[in-house]
Amino acid sequence: MKATTIMTGVAVLMTSVAVYALPSSHGGGGSTTVEDSKISNENTNVRNDARENSKINSGIQARGSEIRDSKITNKNTNVRNSAVNNSKINSGIRENQARIEGSKLSNENTNVINTAINNSKINSGISADGAQIKDSKITNKNTNVRNTAYNNSKINSGVSVDGAQIRGSKLTNENTNVTNLARTNSRINSGISADGAVIKDSKLSNVNTNVQNSATNNSRVNSGISADGALIKGSKLTNENTNVTNTAMNNSRINSGISADGAVIKDSKLSNVNNNVQNSAFNNSKINSGISADGARIRGSKLTNINDDVQNTARNNSKINSGINADGADIKDSKLSNINANVRNTASNNSRINSGINVKGASVKGSKISNVNTDVRNNATNNSEINSGVDLGN
């Protein structure tokens, strides 16, 4: 079949634009089939303002479509998205519930500001929730991006594949100079979110460099890899944090590591590295910058975590994990390895920190657990607990 090329571009300042690089699967048009084609969309100096139950698309929208043997590229440079009062903006690639096979999806954000207020949503990344992804490559890159979500709002500037089926594919996300601010029941994803997904014979890679995450008042931020409740088989998940600051306050949560709580992990490798990372959790908040696999079923797999120059501070019933947390997990024929170098842990007022390996309440058979501490300082006060070693339970 002859390849088809579709190109759209915006090169001047525009306000409240709607550039449709692909027909929408809604509004009576049915699903779209794209085969042996190239689709390219570029936004430069674009401003999108959606208010009062409004919608704007300046990216590529193909929900429920079939994408085969094709290349889809989206690029945002100097773009400002503002969604207010139940509004929605897409300036990235949106292919929820799509079928993607033998294809390449690429999205790049440079100098992008996303602001979502009052039950609003913004996607400037790649959203493929519930999609079927086979033998494909998905790449997303954020450089100089600021995401701010207020009052029950959501922003995705990363790769979101929650509930997707991923086979024989490679998903890559990179954050450089990114700031995420989530306030009051809001959610931000600038990493890879694959909660509840099926991941087989695939590679997921996420890199954070110079990233600041702040979540307050029951909000959540993910700049790492989140695969809670996922099925991970024959796959490799890699996450790296360099110069990252995480601050969670008032019942909030941040993940900049690998979270696979309740997941099934079989014949796979999970690797996480923290270099110059500061984690601060206050007032019933939680931070994971390590590998969290609470309640997971781990078979024939290797989990490796390295902390180099990490500071963890937890106060007032808060929890931080920068190590390997496998509380209540079922572990068989696997290897868990953790290294701490130049780590400072401070816990106060009923707080918990794990920078080592926690396997309390777990079942461990035919496995190897290794933990090494070099230049580590632990300070726990007022009914708090710190583990920088191997905790098998009291």
C-alpha positions, -999 to +999 in steps of 0.1 A: +000+000+000+013+035-009+023+055+021+002+086+029+014+117+046-007+142+065+009+173+079-005+201+099+014+231+113+009+262+134+037+286+133+023+319+147+006+329+179-029+315+181-055+315+208-082+289+213-073+269+183-085+235+171-061+217+147-074+182+139-046+161+125-068+130+126-106+128+124-122+123+158-138+090+164-168+108+180-197+127+166-209+101+141-177+097+122-169+062+136-134+049+142-106+059+119-082+034+103-047+046+095-023+022+076+011+027+061+009+065+067+027+094+083+009+120+103+027+151+116+015+180+137+035+209+150+026+238+173+049+268+177+039+299+197+004+286+204-019+296+232-050+275+240-076+289+265-106+267+272-132+279+297-166+270+310-171+234+298-151+239+266-128+217+246-097+225+224-076+201+203-044+215+188-027+181+188-035+147+173-067+130+184-076+095+174-095+078+201-107+043+193-089+043+159-068+016+143-032+026+136-011+000+117+025+003+103+023+041+106+043+070+121+026+097+142+046+127+153+035+157+174+057+186+185+049+215+209+073+245+212+064+276+232+028+264+240+006+276+268-025+256+277-051+269+302-082+249+310-107+264+335-141+252+349-147+217+335-128+223+303-104+200+283-074+206+261-053+182+240-021+195+225-004+161+225-014+127+211-046+112+223-054+076+213-073+061+241-089+027+233-070+027+200-054-004+184-018+004+176+004-022+157+038-019+141+038+019+146+058+048+160+043+075+181+065+105+191+056+135+211+079+164+222+072+193+245+096+222+247+088+253+268+053+243+276+031+256+304-001+236+313-026+250+338-058+231+347-083+246+372-116+234+386-123+199+373-104+205+341-081+182+320-050+188+299-030+163+278+002+175+262+018+141+263+007+107+249-025+093+262-034+057+251-054+044+281-071+011+273-053+008+240-039-024+224-003-017+216+017-043+197+052-042+182+053-005+185+075+024+198+061+052+219+084+081+228+077+113+248+100+140+257+095+170+281+120+199+282+113+230+303+077+221+311+056+234+340+024+216+350+000+231+375-033+214+385-058+229+409-091+217+424-099+182+411-080+187+378-057+164+358-027+169+336-008+144+315+025+155+299+040+120+300+028+086+287-005+073+300-014+037+291-036+027+321-054-005+314-036-010+281-024-042+266+013-038+256+031-065+238+066-065+222+068-027+224+090+000+237+078+030+258+102+058+265+097+090+285+122+117+294+117+148+317+143+176+318+137+207+338+101+199+346+080+213+375+048+196+386+024+213+411-007+195+421-031+211+445-064+200+462-075+166+449-056+170+416-035+146+395-004+150+374+015+125+353+047+135+336+061+099+337+048+066+325+014+055+340+005+019+333-017+010+362-037-022+355-020-027+322-008-060+307+029-056+298+045-085+280+079-087+263+082-050+264+106-022+276+095+008+297+121+035+303+117+068+322+144+094+330+139+124+353+166+152+353+161+184+372+125+177+382+105+192+410+073+175+422+050+191+447+016+176+458-006+191+485-041+185+499-049+150+487-032+153+454-010+129+434+020+133+411+037+106+391+070+114+373+083+078+375+068+045+363+035+035+379+023+000+372+001-008+402-020-039+396-003-046+363+007-079+348+044-076+339+059-106+321+092-109+302+097-072+304+122-046+315+112-015+335+139+011+340+137+044+359+164+070+367+162+102+389+189+128+389+185+161+407+149+154+417+130+171+446+097+156+459+075+174+484+042+158+495+019+175+521-015+168+536-026+133+525-008+135+492+013+110+472+043+113+449+059+085+428+092+093+410+104+057+412+088+024+401+055+015+417+041-020+411+020-026+442-003-056+437+013-064+404+022-098+390+059-097+380+073-127+361+106-132+344+112-094+344+138-068+354+129-037+374+158-012+379+157+022+396+185+047+403+183+078+425+211+103+423+209+136+443+172+132+453+154+149+481+121+135+495+100+154+520+066+140+532+045+158+558+011+152+574-001+117+563+017+118+529+036+092+510+066+093+486+081+065+466+114+072+447+125+036+449+108+003+439+075-004+456+060-039+451+037-042+482+015-073+479+030-082+445+036-117+431+072-119+420+085-149+401+119-154+384+126-116+384+153-092+394+147-060+413+176-035+416+176-002+434+205+023+439+205+054+461+234+078+458+232+111+477+196+109+489+178+127+517+145+115+531+125+135+556+091+122+569+070+139+595+036+135+611+024+100+601+041+101+567+059+074+547+089+074+524+103+046+503+136+051+484+146+015+487+128-018+478+094-022+495+078-056+491+057-058+522+034-088+520+047-099+486+050-134+473+086-138+461+100-169+445+132-176+425+140-139+424+168-115+433+163-082+452+194-059+454+196-025+471+226-001+475+227+030+497+256+055+494+255+089+512+219+086+524+203+107+552+170+095+567+150+116+592+116+104+606+095+120+633+061+118+648+048+083+638+065+083+604+082+055+585+112+055+561+125+026+541+158+031+522+167-006+524+147-038+516+114-043+534+099-078+531+078-079+562+049-103+560+063-116+526+068-152+515+103-156+502+114-189+485+145-197+465+155-161+463+184-138+470+182-106+490+212-082+491+215-048+508+246-026+511+249+006+531+278+031+528+278+064+547+242+063+559+227+083+587+194+074+603+175+096+629+141+085+642+121+102+669+086+101+685+074+066+677+089+066+642+107+038+623+136+037+598+148+007+578+180+010+558+188-027+561+167-059+554+135-060+574+120-094+577+096-084+605+098-082+642 
